[in-house]
Amino acid sequence: MKAAVDVVALLRAQADALSMQARTLRAQADALDVQARTLRAQADALDVQARTLRAQADALDVQARTLRAQADALEAGGVIAQRTPRYATSKANPLGSARAFLEAGRRKNFPTFKRGREVWAFWTDVETWIESRKTAPRESKPVDEADDDRALLISAGLQLPPAKRCAGRR
């Protein structure tokens, strides 16, 4: 019986040791999970930084192209194209009218934002919207035959009374 008690005690000791190892492994797994979350957060932060740097690089490319175009214009004829402002406001905008600018902004024709009490938009967004509104030229009005007849009679030397444009409207 003593041998059986010793075996049971040995089995319980081994079970306790295995439980300790399992707890240790769980703690290590939890620590690795925390490290993984931290690394993911760092990776996300680095992604944001990379996007910001790409946007800044794009802006610098635009500035470089603008400067090259100005240099080319100077070389060609000495004329520098005027820079357009970056932002449009109700006071200074390509529409020329504060009311038209504010109403178009309210209709969400282009994105706007507020600085204080003033509505602002990117100048290029407003210009793009203006360009998108262009329509095909209208057809010319058909010539009124009565006017042609009057012109022919007058050119023939006949004196006619003044034309009544409002005839029939009362």
Beta strands, then each sheet from edge to edge (+ up, - down):
strand 1: 87-89
strand 2: 113-115
strand 3: 118-122
sheet 1: 1+ 3- 2+
end
